Amino acid sequence: MVKTVLTKLENELKGLKQALLVDIPTEIAHAASQGDLSENAEYEQALAKRDMYQAKMVNLEKRISELASLNVTNLPKDRAAYGSSLTLLDLDSDKEVTYKLVFPEELDDQATHLSISSPIGLALVGAREGDEVLIRIPAGTKRFEVLSLVTIHEQ
C-alpha cells in the first residue's frame, strides 16, 4: 500500500519537475516577449504559477521522504494504525460500519476508506477491540465501540 502511494506521489513530482523545467519557462518567455513587464498580467501569472509549483514540489518531496522512511513492521499489531480495518458499532444509532485507515493520498470514492489524518481517523488510531471511542464532530460527539480490528499485519 505504501509503495502505491509513493509511486503516485513520485509520478506527480515528475510531472511538476517537467512543468518547471520546460512548460513554465516557455510560458514566462512568451509572456515576457509581449512587452512592458510592469503591466503584463500574463507574465505575473506565469511567475505565480512557477512559485506555486515550486512550493508544491517541496511539499511532495517532503511527503515522499516521510513515506519512504515508514517501516510498516513497526506499526502496532494490537491497536489501530495505518492500514487497519475496524468494524465499529455506532452506539447512538446501533448501526455497524467498517473503515480502513489510509493515508490522505489513498482516499478515493470508497466510503469505507478513512484518512488517518481526519478527525475520525485520528480518534481511531490506537483503539483496540472492545474500546469505546468518542469522536467530536461538528454536530456533536459520536460514540463508537470497536467490534473488530484487523491490522495491516493480518491482511
RAQUI-V15632 format. One record per residue. RES is the residue in one letter. PHI is phi in degrees with one decimal (NA if undefined). D_LAST is the distance of its C-alpha to the last C-alpha in Angstrom with 1 decimal. Layout:
res/phi/d_last
RES/PHI/D_LAST
RES/PHI/D_LAST
This chain:
res/phi/d_last
M/NA/11.2
V/-64.7/14.0
K/-61.4/15.8
T/-63.5/16.1
V/-64.9/17.7
L/-60.1/19.9
T/-61.6/21.1
K/-60.5/22.0
L/-68.0/23.8
E/-65.3/25.6
N/-65.8/26.8
E/-64.7/28.1
L/-63.6/29.8
K/-61.0/31.4
G/-63.2/32.8
L/-64.6/34.3
K/-62.4/35.8
Q/-59.7/37.4
A/-64.6/38.8
L/-70.5/40.1
L/-89.0/41.7
V/-120.9/43.1
D/-66.9/43.0
I/-67.8/44.0
P/-58.8/46.8
T/-66.2/48.3
E/-62.4/48.2
I/-64.0/49.8
A/-62.9/52.5
H/-62.1/53.2
A/-65.1/53.6
A/-66.3/55.7
S/-72.8/58.1
Q/-89.4/59.1
G/114.7/61.4
D/-50.6/61.7
L/-76.2/58.3
S/-69.6/59.4
E/-124.9/59.2
N/-103.8/56.6
A/-64.9/53.7
E/-62.9/51.9
Y/-65.3/52.1
E/-61.0/50.8
Q/-65.1/47.8
A/-64.5/46.9
L/-65.5/47.1
A/-64.8/45.0
K/-63.6/42.4
R/-60.1/42.4
D/-62.2/41.9
M/-64.5/39.0
Y/-64.5/37.2
Q/-64.1/37.9
A/-64.4/36.4
K/-65.4/33.3
M/-63.4/33.0
V/-61.1/33.3
N/-64.3/30.6
L/-64.8/28.2
E/-61.3/29.0
K/-64.8/28.3
R/-64.6/24.9
I/-61.9/24.0
S/-61.8/25.1
E/-61.0/23.0
L/-70.0/19.7
A/-66.1/20.7
S/-87.1/21.2
L/-71.5/17.8
N/-109.0/16.1
V/-63.7/12.4
T/-68.3/12.9
N/-85.2/15.4
L/-69.9/13.2
P/-63.1/13.5
K/-99.3/11.3
D/-125.0/13.3
R/-134.6/14.1
A/-68.2/13.1
A/-154.9/13.0
Y/-52.0/12.1
G/85.7/8.8
S/-74.7/8.5
S/-110.2/9.0
L/-123.9/12.2
T/-103.0/14.5
L/-117.1/18.0
L/-109.0/21.4
D/-73.1/24.2
L/-71.8/26.9
D/-88.8/29.7
S/-107.1/28.9
D/62.3/26.9
K/-106.6/24.4
E/-95.7/20.6
V/-143.8/18.5
T/-118.4/14.8
Y/-126.6/14.0
K/-115.6/11.4
L/-80.5/12.9
V/-131.3/13.7
F/-71.8/16.7
P/-55.4/19.9
E/-68.8/20.1
E/-94.4/17.0
L/-62.1/18.6
D/-143.1/19.8
D/-79.4/21.3
Q/-76.3/18.3
A/-68.8/19.3
T/-85.7/15.8
H/-88.4/15.2
L/-131.6/16.9
S/-64.9/18.2
I/-67.4/17.5
S/-100.8/21.2
S/-76.5/22.6
P/-56.6/24.4
I/-70.4/21.9
G/-59.6/18.9
L/-61.4/21.0
A/-69.0/21.9
L/-84.4/18.3
V/-60.4/17.3
G/93.1/17.7
A/-72.3/17.6
R/-119.7/16.6
E/-56.5/16.4
G/91.2/20.0
D/-69.0/21.2
E/-100.2/23.6
V/-117.2/23.2
L/-99.9/26.3
I/-124.3/26.0
R/-83.4/29.2
I/-126.1/29.7
P/-54.2/33.0
A/-83.4/33.8
G/138.9/33.4
T/-122.5/30.7
K/-103.8/27.8
R/-116.4/26.5
F/-127.7/23.0
E/-112.6/21.5
V/-80.8/17.8
L/-82.0/17.1
S/-147.5/13.4
L/-137.3/10.8
V/-122.7/7.1
T/-81.0/6.8
I/-61.4/5.4
H/-72.6/5.7
E/-97.1/3.8
Q/-94.3/0.0
